[in-house]
């Protein structure tokens, strides 16, 4: 079985944002241009709210919080959600990028960090292993907690993450949308989400229920990184370095290789097999 992780927007039409004098930003712009600076600017209130959003989704799984939200469709009953998994996946990067928000909105940074943490969950065993090694190196609990927000490359370089099943992922992502969508900016007096952002968010949630963003069982989305001499790469804490094959980049890179290899040639199965083996 082959999983192809595609650059799909599924239900959303490609359209311009509603006309406005205000600049909008999506996850792609945010991650490329502002990620490091914004993480350093996260306040303790931002981090507390981030935790509250995920905690609220956990309460929902226990039947305590319905997560009603005017901008979103009526949520299904938790027991009515069926775990579906798809062989063709939407790219989580692009799913996060579809809800574009005002670039200067006060809630923007906490929203994007919360959304990423909602989609992708850290491997608890690897996380504990890394943090234990930090303690051995003399880090305090406060310093360790800060590292996850201010030095994410350290974490993503050695701790794998997974996209949970629809039963869990739906509530985690919905909690973030419901928590931040109506946040009012003190300067503009406008909410984080406009009408189009709510529509995009609602479509993402519908796609989550179809299993388009959950990791299929039995597939490992990570590879070990190797040094030039073929040995496993390790970071300064002695943790094995990893790289993720989730998302469009890896797929598109391979597509480019195929185009370069075959070009406009017409060839049979045997020759094609030889070229692919050489690649």
C-alpha positions in Angstrom: 0.0 0.0 0.0 1.3 3.4 -0.9 0.4 6.6 0.9 0.7 9.7 -1.3 0.6 12.9 0.8 -1.0 15.4 -1.6 -1.3 19.1 -1.7 -5.1 19.1 -1.5 -7.6 21.8 -0.4 -10.5 19.3 -0.8 -13.7 21.3 -0.2 -12.3 24.9 -0.4 -12.5 26.8 -3.7 -9.4 28.8 -4.6 -10.6 32.3 -4.0 -9.2 35.7 -2.9 -9.8 36.9 0.6 -12.8 39.2 1.0 -11.8 42.8 0.1 -10.2 44.6 2.9 -7.4 47.1 3.6 -6.1 44.8 6.3 -3.2 42.4 5.6 -3.9 38.7 6.2 -1.4 35.9 7.0 -1.6 32.2 6.8 0.5 29.4 8.4 2.9 29.4 5.4 3.8 33.1 5.8 3.8 32.9 9.5 6.1 29.9 9.7 8.6 31.2 7.1 8.8 34.8 8.2 7.8 35.1 11.9 8.1 31.8 13.5 11.3 32.3 15.6 10.5 35.9 16.6 6.9 35.1 17.5 7.8 32.2 19.7 10.2 34.3 21.6 7.4 36.9 22.1 5.0 34.4 23.5 3.9 35.5 27.0 3.0 33.3 29.9 -0.7 34.2 29.3 -0.4 33.1 25.7 1.1 29.7 26.8 -1.6 29.3 29.4 -4.3 30.0 26.9 -2.7 27.5 24.5 -2.9 24.8 27.2 -6.5 25.8 28.0 -7.5 25.2 24.4 -6.1 21.7 24.3 -7.5 21.0 27.8 -10.9 22.1 26.7 -10.8 19.5 23.9 -9.9 16.8 26.4 -12.9 17.7 28.5 -15.0 17.4 25.4 -13.9 13.9 24.9 -15.2 13.2 28.4 -18.5 14.7 27.5 -18.0 17.8 29.7 -17.7 20.6 27.2 -19.7 20.7 23.9 -17.5 23.3 22.2 -20.4 25.1 20.6 -19.4 27.9 18.3 -21.5 30.1 16.1 -18.9 30.2 13.3 -18.7 26.4 13.0 -21.2 23.7 12.2 -22.9 21.8 15.0 -20.4 19.4 16.5 -21.2 15.7 16.2 -21.8 13.6 19.3 -18.4 12.2 20.4 -19.7 8.7 20.4 -20.9 9.2 16.8 -17.5 9.9 15.3 -16.0 6.9 13.5 -12.2 6.6 13.1 -11.6 6.6 9.3 -8.2 6.5 7.7 -7.4 7.5 4.1 -4.7 6.3 1.8 -4.6 9.8 0.2 -3.9 12.4 2.9 -4.2 16.2 2.9 -1.1 18.1 3.9 -1.4 19.3 7.5 0.8 22.3 6.6 -1.8 23.4 4.0 -4.7 22.7 6.4 -3.2 25.1 8.9 -2.5 27.6 6.2 -6.1 27.9 5.0 -7.4 29.9 8.0 -5.8 33.2 7.2 -5.9 35.8 9.9 -5.0 39.5 10.3 -1.3 39.9 10.3 -1.2 42.3 13.3 -3.9 40.7 15.4 -2.8 40.2 19.0 -4.1 36.5 19.1 -2.3 35.5 15.9 0.9 34.0 17.4 -0.9 32.0 20.1 -3.4 30.7 17.6 -0.9 29.4 15.1 1.2 27.7 17.9 -2.0 26.2 19.4 -3.2 24.9 16.0 0.1 23.2 15.3 0.1 21.5 18.7 -3.5 20.4 18.1 -2.7 18.7 14.8 0.5 17.0 15.9 1.1 15.3 19.2 4.6 14.7 20.7 5.6 11.1 21.3 5.5 11.0 25.1 8.3 8.5 25.6 10.7 10.4 23.4 9.7 13.6 25.0 10.4 12.3 28.4 13.7 10.9 27.3 14.8 14.3 25.9 13.6 16.2 29.0 15.4 13.7 31.3 18.6 14.3 29.5 18.1 18.1 29.8 17.7 17.6 33.6 20.9 15.6 33.6 22.6 18.6 32.0 21.5 20.9 34.8 18.3 22.5 33.3 15.6 23.5 35.6 11.9 22.6 35.0 11.1 26.1 34.0 14.0 26.2 31.5 12.9 22.8 30.1 9.3 24.0 29.7 10.5 27.1 27.8 12.6 25.1 25.4 9.5 23.5 23.8 8.3 27.0 22.7 11.6 28.8 22.1 13.8 26.0 20.7 11.4 23.9 18.7 14.1 22.7 16.3 15.7 20.8 19.1 12.4 19.0 19.8 11.4 18.3 16.2 14.9 17.1 15.4 14.7 14.1 17.8 11.1 13.7 19.0 8.6 12.4 16.6 5.0 13.6 16.5 1.8 11.9 15.3 -1.5 13.1 13.9 -4.1 11.4 16.1 -7.3 9.5 14.9 -10.3 11.6 13.9 -12.1 10.9 17.2 -9.3 12.8 19.0 -8.0 15.2 16.3 -11.4 16.7 15.6 -11.9 18.0 19.1 -8.3 19.2 19.5 -8.6 21.3 16.3 -12.1 22.5 17.0 -11.1 23.6 20.5 -8.4 25.9 19.0 -10.8 27.4 16.4 -13.5 27.9 19.1 -11.0 29.4 21.6 -9.3 31.9 19.3 -11.7 32.6 16.4 -13.7 35.2 18.3 -10.7 36.8 20.1 -11.0 40.6 19.8 -7.9 42.7 19.0 -7.7 45.6 21.4 -6.6 48.1 18.7 -8.9 47.2 15.8 -11.7 45.8 17.9 -12.1 43.0 15.3 -12.1 39.2 15.9 -9.3 37.0 14.7 -11.6 35.2 12.2 -13.6 36.8 9.5 -16.5 35.0 7.7 -14.1 33.3 5.2 -11.8 32.1 7.9 -14.8 30.5 9.7 -15.8 28.8 6.5 -12.3 27.4 5.9 -12.0 26.2 9.5 -15.4 24.5 9.2 -14.3 22.7 6.0 -11.0 21.5 7.7 -13.0 20.0 10.5 -15.3 18.1 8.1 -12.2 16.8 6.4 -10.7 15.7 9.7 -13.8 13.5 10.2 -13.1 11.9 6.9 -9.7 10.9 8.1 -7.7 13.1 5.7 -5.3 14.3 8.3 -4.8 11.4 10.7 -1.7 9.2 10.4 -2.9 5.8 9.1 -2.1 2.9 11.5 1.1 1.0 10.8 2.9 3.7 8.8 6.0 5.4 10.2 6.3 9.0 9.1 9.9 9.4 10.2 13.4 8.3 9.1 16.6 8.2 11.0 19.2 10.8 9.8 22.6 9.5 8.8 26.0 11.1 8.9 28.2 11.1 5.7 29.9 8.0 7.1 26.6 6.1 7.4 26.3 6.3 11.2 23.2 7.6 13.0 23.3 11.3 13.7 22.9 12.4 17.3 22.3 15.8 18.9 24.2 17.3 21.9 22.0 15.3 24.3 22.8 12.0 22.6 19.3 11.7 21.0 19.1 10.1 17.6 18.2 12.7 14.9 15.1 12.1 12.7 13.5 13.7 9.7 9.8 13.6 8.8 8.4 12.4 5.5 4.9 13.8 6.3 3.7 16.6 4.0 4.0 17.7 0.4 7.7 18.6 0.3 9.0 15.0 0.2 6.3 13.9 -2.3 7.0 16.9 -4.6 10.7 16.3 -4.4 10.2 12.7 -5.6 7.8 13.9 -8.4 10.5 16.3 -9.6 13.0 13.4 -9.8 10.6 11.4 -11.9 10.0 14.2 -14.3 13.8 14.8 -14.6 14.4 11.0 -15.1 11.8 10.3 -17.7 11.3 13.7 -19.3 9.4 13.2 -22.6 10.8 9.7 -23.3 8.5 6.8 -24.2 9.7 3.6 -22.7 8.5 0.2 -21.6 8.1 -1.4 -18.1 11.6 -3.0 -18.1 13.4 0.3 -18.9 11.3 2.2 -16.5 12.2 -0.3 -13.8 15.9 0.0 -14.5 15.7 3.9 -14.2 13.7 3.8 -11.0 16.2 1.3 -9.5 19.1 3.6 -10.4 17.3 6.4 -8.7 
